[in-house]
Amino acid sequence: MKPVAVIPSRYASVRFPGKPLALLCGKPMVQHVYDRCVESGAFDRILIATDDERIAESVRRFGGEVAMTSPQCQSGTDRVAEVARALPDAEVVVNVQGDEPLIAPVSLKALAELFDDPSVEMATLVRPLEENERANPNVVKVVRAENGDALYFSRADIPFDRDAQLGGSPAGIERLGHIGIYGYRREVLARIAALPPHPLELSERLEQLRALAHGVHIRCAWTRFTSIGVDTPEDLKKAEALLRTRS
């Protein structure tokens, strides 16, 4: 059975109220995310999870499936976990962020296929890190083990290169940026959602550190495609320009 995709979609964004319904090349942003999921062919079912009837009505108009969730959900992960509890046959659930309208379908497929390995508990996406992104705390970095499991995520420049100032650097250092799409075995998702925030998570403001800190292994799927997370109206303009270029 293929995974189920859940797209958490919240109207009351502090920096960009109504973000899921913001028009991008004439379509609501949430529809672009839904379309990327459909194009990937990676999912048995795709649901938009929201507590807002305005978003729900928009989704129904373009033919998507809505899962209404509690307004008490504190995060996208909580919203996805609530939907997963109502889907007892879904072995794997993928949280596709509702503000990633340019996520490459092939990247979603690569992440979903990681779960063909029954040992994979949780998975995410990584990409090559640009040199000019190393000092940018808004770009999350990841270091992974030889088997592809994440060792750590940080807003800092990791791994630190101690010898760089001396004109040398170890060969084979892999510098990776993180794309915040996650897949979970249903029981792992339920366990993570029930845990309180971890000090590492609160320090970095990265909720995937809750999973790592509690011993959950996160397998990383490599993709050469980057994406643009839309957090502000300015990001939306950048996403629209890039989408028109790709079209």
N, C-alpha and C positions, 0 to 999 in steps of 0.2 A: 504493500500500500504506500502511495506517495504521501509526503507530509501535507498538513493543512497550513495554509498561510493565514495569519491574523494581522490586520493592519490597524493598530490603535490610532484613533483619530479624535483629538480633543479640540473643542472650539475656543476654550478660555486660555489661550496662550498669553503669557504676560507680555512678551516682546512683539507678538504678532497675532492679536485676536482674530479669530475666524480663519486662521491659516489654511485649514484643509479645503476651504471653499474658495480660496484666492484663485483667480483665473490665471492659467498658464497656457499660452497659445490657444485661448478660447475654451479651455476645459478646466474644471476644478482640479486643484493639485492632487486631491485624493484619488481622482479618476486616473491620473497618470500613473500613480503607484499601483493601483489595481491593474491597469493595462500591462505594466511591466511584469507583474506576477502571471497574468494570463499568457503573455508572450513567452515566458520561460518554459512553459509546459511542465513545471516541476511539482505542481500541487494538485491534489485531488479536489480541494475545495479552498475558496478564498473568501474570507469574511472581513468586513470593516467593523471594528469594535468601537462604539461611541456611546456617550450618554446624552448626546444632543440631537434633538429631533430635526434641526435644520440640516445637519450632516446626513442623518439617516434618510431624509427625503431626497437629498441630492443623489445619494448612492442608489436609491430605488429608481430614480429617473434614468440613470445610465445603465441599469440592469444588474447592479451589484447586490450582494447579499449582506444584510446588516445583522449584527449581534448587539443588542442594547445591553449596556453594562451599567454598573452602579456609579453614581457621581462621586462616591467616596473613594474610588481608586486613586491612589497617590502617584502612580507611575504607569508608563506604558506596559511594563512587565506585569504589574498587578492587573491591568485590564486584560492582557493576553491570558494570564492565568485564570481569570474568571471565566473567560470563554472556553478555555481548555477543560475546565471542570464540567462543562455541559456537553463535552464531546468525548464520551468514554471510549470510543473506537479510534480516536486519533492517537497513534503511538508517538508521532513526532509533530511538534508545532513550531512554526517559524514566525518570529516576530519581525515583520517587515515595517520599518519605521514609516509613518505616514508623511514625513517630510523629506523623503528620498525619491523625488519624481524622476531622477535620471539614473536610478540604479539599473545596471545592465542585466537583462534577462539571463544571459549566460552566467553571470556571477551568482544569481539566485539558484540556478540549476547546479552549479558547482557546490554550493553550500548544502543543498538538499541531498546531493549524492554522497556526501560524507557519511550520512546515516545508513548507507548500505553496509558499513562496518558496524556490527552490533556493539562494539566496545565504545563507540562514540557517545558521550553523555550530552554534550553541548557543543555548538559550533558557531563560528563567526567568520567574517571576511577580512582579509588583509590585502594590501596593495603596496607597490613600491613607493617609498617615501622620497619626495623631492628634496634636494639639498636645502632649498630655501624654506622648507617646512620644519626643519629640525628645531629651531628656537621658538616656534609658534605653539603656545600652550593650547590653542583651539584645535590643533591637529593632534589626535591621540596616537601615540606610538605603541608598538608591541614588539616584544622579544619572544621568539618561540624555540622550542626544543627540536631536536633532530627528527622526532616523529611528527612534528607539526603542531603539537600542543602548545598553547600560550604559557609562557613563564611569568610574564607580567605585562600590564598595560600602564602607561603613564602619559601625563601631559609634558613631562620633561624629556630631554633628548636622551633616549636610551637605545643601545648600550652606550655608556660613557666611554669616550676614547682618550685614555690617559696619555698615550704617547703621541697624539696628534701634534702637540706643540713642539715636539722634538723632531718633527719631520717624518715620523714613522707611524704605521698603523697596521694592526693585524690583518692579514689577508682573509677574505671570505666573510667579512662582517655583513650581515643582512640587515638593512634598515627598512622597516615596514611601517606604513600607516594603517590605521584601523578604520573599517567601515562598520558602523553600528547596527548591523543586521545579525540576529541571533536565532539559532535553532536549538530546540530542547527535546529530549525525551520527556514525555508528559510527567513522569514521576519526579524527574529532576527539576522541572519548572515549578511543580507544586512545592518541592522542598525549599527552593530558593525564595519563592514568593512568601513563604511562611517565616523566613529568617529576618531578624532586625538588621538595619543597616550596620555595616562593619566600619571600624575606624579608618581603614584604608580607603574604603569607598567614599566616606565623608571627606577625607583629606583631599583626594584627587577629583572628587565629584564624578566618579566612574562606577556605575552600579555593577558592572561585570566583575569588579574586584570582590564583591560579596561572594560570588561563586568560587573564585580562586581561593579566597581566604578560608573557605569551608571545604576545600579539597575536591571541588568539582573540576574535572579536566575539560578544557575548552580547545577543541580541534580547530585549526585555522585553515580555511580554504583560500588559496592564493588567486588573485585576479589581477590582470593588468589594467582593468578599467577603474578609473576613479569615479566619484560621484559628488554631487553638491547637496549637502543638507541645508534645507531652507529654514532659517531661524528668524529672518527679518525680511521686510519688504525689499531691501537692497539685495539680499540673497535671491529673492524671487526674480528680480531683473536679470541677475547673472545666469540663473537657471534657464530663463526664457531665451536669452541670447545663445546659450550653448545648445539648447534644444532645437532652435531654428537652424543652427549650424549643422547639427547632426541630421536633421531632416533634409 
